[in-house]
Amino acid sequence: MLYAAMVAVLVTMVLALARAFMGPGLYNRILAINMFGTKTVLFVAVLGFLVGEPEFLDIGLLYALVNFVAVIAVLRLTHYDELLVEGSGDESP
């Protein structure tokens, strides 16, 4: 049963990567990368349970924190880039 769960998580990870590469917009791609990170945490947790190593949960929690901070940083960066692009046409000499 755990092997089926790992295969299902791997399939959703592949689908999330496909969505990240083919996404129609920037925010859809960022959301797909965030989903990939979440599925990675789930994969690490299931793998830790499967091999009997509870320390994998700590690694998964650390990865979840890094994923959250990275997504927030990328969203802030893209937000500032959009503001610069929108603001550049409004300036008059």
N, C-alpha and C positions, 0 to 999 in steps of 0.2 A: 504494500500500500504506500509506503514512503517513497519507493522508487517511482511509482506513478505520480506522486505529488512533485517529485523533483523534475520529472519529464514535463509535467504540465507547467511548472515554473519556468523551465528552460524555453518552452514553446512561447510563453508570453513574453519572455525576455527578447527572443528573436523578433516577435511581432512589434515590440516596443522599439527595437532598433530600426526595423523597416519603417515604422512611422516617423522616427527621427530623421531618417534620410529622405523620405518622400513627403514629409509633412507640407501642407500648403502654406503655412506661415511660420514665423519665428517663434511665436508663443506656443504653437502646437508642437514644435520640435523640442522646445525647452520642457514642456509637459511630458513628452515621450521620454526624454532623458531622465527626468525626475521619476517617472514610473519604472524605468530600467533600474535606477538606483534602489528603489523600494523593493523590486523583485529580487535584486541581488542580496539585500538584507534577508529576505525570506528564504532565499536559496541557501545562504550561509547558515541560517538557523536550522533548516531542515537537515542540511549536511551534518551539522554538529550533533543533532539528535540521532542521526543515522549511525555515525561512527562512535557515538558515546562520549563525545568531548563537550562538556558544557561551557568550556572557555570560548567556543565559537560564538556563543551569544554575545559575549563582550565585544568581540570583533565586529559582529553585526550591528550592535548599538553604536559603536564608534563610527562605522561606515555610514550609518543613518544620519548621525550628526554632521559628518563631513558633507554628505550629499545635500542636506538641508541648507547648510551655510553656502555651499557652492551654487545652488540654484538661486538663492536669494541674491548672491553677489552678481550672478549673470543677469538676473532680472533687473537689478538696479543699474547695471552697466548698459543694458539695452534701453532702459528707460531714459537715461541721460543722453545716449546717442540719438534717440528719437527727438528729444528736446532740442538738441543742437541742430539737427536737420530741419526741424520745423521753425526754429528761431532764426536760421540763417537767411531765409527769404524775407523776413519782416524788417530787417535792418535797412535804414535809409542813410546815405552818406551825409 
